Amino acid sequence: MMISLEPYFKTVKRVETLRTFGKVSQVIGLIVEVTGLKAAVGEVCRIVVPTQDEYIAAEVVGFRNSRTLLMPLGDLSGIAPGCLVEATGKSHSIVIGPELLGHVLDGLGRPMEPLEISNKTYYQVNNNPPDPLTRRRITEIMATGVKAIDGFLTCGRGQRIGIFAGSGVGKSTLLGMIARNSSADINVIGLVGERGREVLDFMEKDLGPQGLARSVVVVATSDQPALIRIKAAFVATAIAEYFRDQGKDVMLMMDSVTRFAMAQREVGLAIGEPPATKGYTPSVFALLPKLLERAGNSSKGSITGLYTVLVDGDDMNEPIADAVRGILDGHIVLSRSLAAKNQYPAIDVLSSVSRLMSEIVTPEHYSLAGQMRDILASYLKAEDLINIGAYQKGNNPQVDVAIKYYPRIIEFLKQKSEEQVDFSETVKQLTSIMAD
């Protein structure tokens, strides 16, 4: 009788016969320098703190003078020279399952309340984007329930769109409207660098029970370490990828990409990267496409991405806004001047664009939206003359048409936050504006 020894050989290979440790040499700012540690960039390590019962997790972010640079995934308190550091040989992964729906996770993907996941699946946080040749073309409409978007900036299933706005113009309210009313199967919402006070406000006021029931929320508040804020963006994307691989149509919302970039800037400056435009390091602009390109269609399901960009001083050409706009498939601009006129959502239709609208809507719809853009542009060009009464009817046929239809278009663009409008109803209302 022959006994196969192969299973035993495999077991012996997996046995850890010798454990090696590095030692903390010094802590400078956010960086822990370790000597004698063999680990790769992105690998998770454990820092043993004698005064604490649990180890402190940290990630390798670089190397300097034969020392390994770690950034803790938590608080630095308790770390002292000589603390032992062990490399795990693994990168950051999260436990995932359908039970996550309706729950809130922290920036590392851990539930913030007791949660049992039956069939546990471990998902890597840092994944590659889908192969370009396996991505299905975007041919279907993703209805958002917001008339201004569905009518003038129609979004496709698997498209990636940026929402550009300054602070206090209504980004969170708009995201809540879309989360409650869109035609997506599941929402994954990443709140990156958000104020702690606003998290509960967003979930109870903007998202509501209806939106939360079909959503997974990942939260990393502004007081969290920079690495956790970065991880939150990748964790939210990994969760969206999991549901996409189950054949679902996922709406991924991230608020905001700007705070994600700021967190990476903190990491880059801490490890010695040279600052570039407005202090942003080169790694920021290298990391943005790695995050944003992961959304989109795959051979199984889709991720429609909505990424908010917080523009400093309402400057739509600041470095992060410019870089993100070049990667995404369209952008929605929220205007402070429209918000001041009590037009909500404050979407500036003329400054916004959906690059795929012409491919997914009917020719009639696309033509009608184009006509109304012309009307808005003509009215705004002559607005000062109209307001002071200097314009005489008949001087310009285009302006005459604009004066007639402008109030109707503005009324169409206004929508209450609790109001839901189906896509077919939006097209019907759009058509009725020009009926006579």
N, C-alpha and C positions, 0 to 999 in steps of 0.2 A: 504493500500500500504506500503510494507516494504522497507526501505531504508538501503542499506548496508553501514556500516560505516568503513569497512575494508580499502578502499583506503585512507580515511582520517587518520586512525591510522598510516598507513605506511608513509604518508606525515609528520605527527607530529614527528615520530621517526627520520626522516631525517633532521628535522629543527634543526639548531644549536642554542640552547637557551642560551648557555654560552660559551664564548671563553676564553681560558686560554693562558697565555703568560709566557715565561721564560724571563730571563734577561742575557745579556752578562756580565760575570764577568771579564774575561781577554782573551787576545789573545797572544798565544805563538807560534811563527813561523807560521806554516800553520793552526794551530788548534785554534778554537774559543770555549772557555769553557762557558757553559750556566748553570745557576741555575734555579730550579723551572720548568723545562720542562719535560713533559712526552712524550717520543717518543722512537721508536724502531730503532735498527740498520738498515740502508738502507732507512729510512724514509726521505723524503724531507721536509725541514723547510724553513720558510721565516724570514729573518732578516730585521727589519724595521730600515732604516737609515734616520734620520730626514733631513739630507742635500741633500737627493736624492729623486727623484720623484718615483722611482721604488724600490721594495724590492730586497734584495740579496738572491738568492736561495743557500741553503747549505744542506748537507746530513749528517746524523748521522753516525759516524764511530766508536764510542766507548763510554765508560763511565770511569770516574775516580773520586773517593772520592765524590760520590753523585752528580757529575756534568756530564752533557751531553757534549760530544766532537763532534763538528761539523767541517766540512771542506767545505768552500764556493765553489760553482760552478761558480766562477768568481773572481773578484778582491776583495781584503780585504779592500781597501781604504774606509774610511768613517765609519767603524765599531768602536764603542767606548763603554766603560763600561756603562751599563744601557740600551743599545739598546734592544728593545723588540724583542722576537723571538717566532714565532707561528709554531706549528706542523701542517702539512697538513693532516696527516694520510694516505698519499699515498707514494708509491715508484716512482722512475723515470720511466716515460713512454713517448713515442714519437708518433707524428701524422704521419701516413704512408699511402701510396696509390701508384697506378701505375704511377702517375704523377712525382714521384721522379726520374724516369729514365732520364739520361742525365743531372742531377743536382748535385751540391756539397752541402754537409751539414757540419755544425760545429760538434764539439765533443759531443754536447748534442742532436744532431739530428735535429737541426733547419736549414732550408734552408738559405744559405748565399746570396741568391738573391730572389727577390719577386717570390712567387710560390703559386698558388691556388690549393688546393687539394679538389676535389669534395666530394666523399664519404669517409669522414675521418674515419680512423680506428686507435684506440689507442692500441699500443703494449707495453707490459712491456719489459723493457730493460734486467732485470735479470730473465731469464727463465730457466727452468730445461732442461737438455738434453733429447732427445727422449728415451722412455723406451727401454732397450736393446732387449726385446723380440718382439718389433714392428719394429725394424730396418730391412729393406730388405737387403739381402746379396748383396755384390758388385759383379756384374756379367757383367757389360757393360763397354766398354772403353770410357774414356773421352779424346778425342784427343786434344792436346794442340797446334798443328801446329809447334812445335819445334822438329826437327828430333832427336836430342840427347835424349830427354825425351820419345818421342813416340817409338823410336827404342829400347832403352836400359832400360828405366825406365817407362814403360807404366803405365799410371795412370788410375784408375777406377772411374766411376761415383759415387761420394759419399766418395771417399778416402780423407785422410788428409795427406799432405806431407809438410815437412819443407824444406826451402831453406837456407842452412847454408853458410855464407860467411863473410869475413871481409869487411871493408868499401872500396868503389871504385872498386869493382870487377864485377859489372854489374847486381846487383839484380833488380834494377828498370827497366832497359832495358829488362830483361827477363820477368818481370811481364807484361810490356807493350806488348811484343810479344804475350804472352799467352792471355791477355785480348782482343787483336784484332783478334786472329786466332783460339781460342778454339771453341769447339762444344757446349759450354754452351749457355743457353738461355739468361742469365743475369749475369753481373759481379757486385759484391759489393766489393768495394776497401776501406780498412781502412788504412789511413796514420797516424800512431800513433807516435807522437814525431818527426815528420819530420821537416827538416829545412824549414822555410817559403819560401826561395828562390826557393827550389826544387819542391814545390807543382805545380806551374804553368808550370814549365819545364816538369814535369811528365805528366800533362794533355795534353799539346800541342805537346810535342815531342814524348814521349813514348806511351801515350795512343792514342792521335790523335782523330780527329772528329769521325772516324769509331768506335773506342773503346768506346769513351765517350757516344755515342748515345745509347748504350745498357748497360750502367754502372750507378751505384750510388756510389759517392765518399764521404767518411766521413773523415774530416780533423781535426786533433788536433795537431798544431805545437808545437815545443819544448818549446816555451815561455808560453804556456798555463799551468794553474795549474795542479798539478799531478792528481787530481781527474777527471778532464776533459779528460786527456790523457787515463785514465783507462776507463772512460765512452765511449770514442770513439770506443774502441775495442768491447765493449758489444753492442753499438748502431749498428755498422756494422753487427755484428752477428744477432741481432734482425731483421734488415732489410732483411738479407738473409733468415731468418726463415719465414718472411712474404711471400716472393716470393716462397719459398719452399712449404708453405701451399697452395699456388695457383696452385700447380702441376708443377712448373717450375724446370728446372735443373740449379742451381745457382753455379757460380764460386766465392767463397769468398777468397779474397786476403788480407793479413794483413802484413803491413810493419811498424814496426816490433814488434815481440813478446818480444824481448829484451827490447825495450823502454817501453813497457807495464809493464814488470816486474820491471824495474827501477822506474816507477811511483808508483807502489804498494809498493816498498821498501821505497820510500819517505813517503808515508802515514803510513806504519807500524812503521818506526822509529819515526815519529812525535807523534804517540799515545802511544809510550813506549814499542813497541815490542823489544825483544832481537835480535840483529843481529846474523846471522848464517854464512854460507859459503859466503865469499866475501861480507859480509855486507847484504846479502839478508835475509829478515825476514821470519819466517815460513809461514806467510800468503801468500807470493808470490807463494810458492810451492803448497799451498792449492788452490789458485785461478786459476793456470794454467790449471788443468784438467777441472775445471768448465767452462772455456772459450773454450778450444779446443774440448771437448767432445760434444759440441752443434752442430758441423758440422757433416755431414754424411747423410745417407738415412733415410727417414721416409716412412710412408705408402702412402704419396701423391707425394712428389718430392724428390730432393736431393740437398745437399750442398757439393760441392767438395772444400776442404780447402787447400789453399797454404799460409803457414806462414813463413815469413822470420825471420831468427835468425842472429843477428849481433854479430859475435864471436870476443871477445877481443883478439888482437894479433894473430889472425888466430888460436886460440886454440879451436879445435872442442870438447874438453872435459870440457870446462868451465861449471859452475853449471847450467845456464839456458839452454844451448845447450844440456847438458846431460839429464835434466829433460824433455825437449820438445821431444827429440828423443825417449824417453821411452814411450811417450803418442801417438805419431803420427804413421801412417801406412807406413812410408818410409821417406827418406831424400835425398835431392839433394845437393851436395857439390860443391860450386864454388871455383876454385883454383886460387890463385894469380899467381902462376908460369905459369899456362896455359894462363892466361890473358897477362902475360909478353911475351909469345910466339905468341901473336896476334891470339889466338884461342878463338873465341867468338861464342856462349856463352861458358864461361870458365867452363863447367861442367866436373868434375872429375868423369868419369863413374865408375872407379874401387872403389872409396870411397863412391859411392852413391848406393841406393837400393830402389826398390819398392816392398814392402812385398806382394803385391797382383798381381804382374805381371804374375806369373805362373798360376793364376786362370782365367785370362781374355783374354790372347792371345792364339793363336794356338800353338800346340807343336812345329811346324816347326819354328815359329818366336822365341819362347823361346830358342830353341836349338841353333839357329843361333846367337842370342844375346850372349849366353853363350860361343860359340866358339870364338867370337870376343873379349870377355872379356879375354879369355885365351891368345889370340894373343897379346893384349895390355899388359897383365901382363908379358908375356915372353919377349917382346921387351924391356920394361922398366927395367927388371932385367938385361939384357945384354947391355943396352943403352950405358954405359960408354965405354965398350969394342968396340962396333960398332963405336962410334964417334972417337975413337983414332986409328981405323984401326987394332986393335989387334985381332978381331974375324975373324976366317977363315971359309969360307963356307963349310958346311959338318960336322962341329964339333958337332952341335946340331940340329936335324931335326926341333924341335919346333921353335928355333930361326930363322932357315932358312925360315920357313913359315911366321913368324912374320915380318921378313925384307921385304918379298914380299907384304904382305897385309897391313902393318902398315900405309904407306902413304895414301892408299885408305880410311882406316877407319878414319884417321884424317880429310881428306877432307870431308867425310860424316858428321862428327861432327861439322864442321864449318857451320855457317848460318848467313846471313845478317839479321839485325833487321827488315827490311821491307819485308823480304822473307817469304811467307807462303807456307807450304807443307802439303798436305792432308795426312791423316794416311795411306791410301792405297799406295800413292806414296812413303811415307817413307819406308814401308815394301818392296816395289819394289826395291828401291835404295839399301836397306840393303841386299837384296838377290843378287843383281847384283855384289856386292863387291866380293863375293865368287863364282861367276859364273864359273871362270876358274881355 
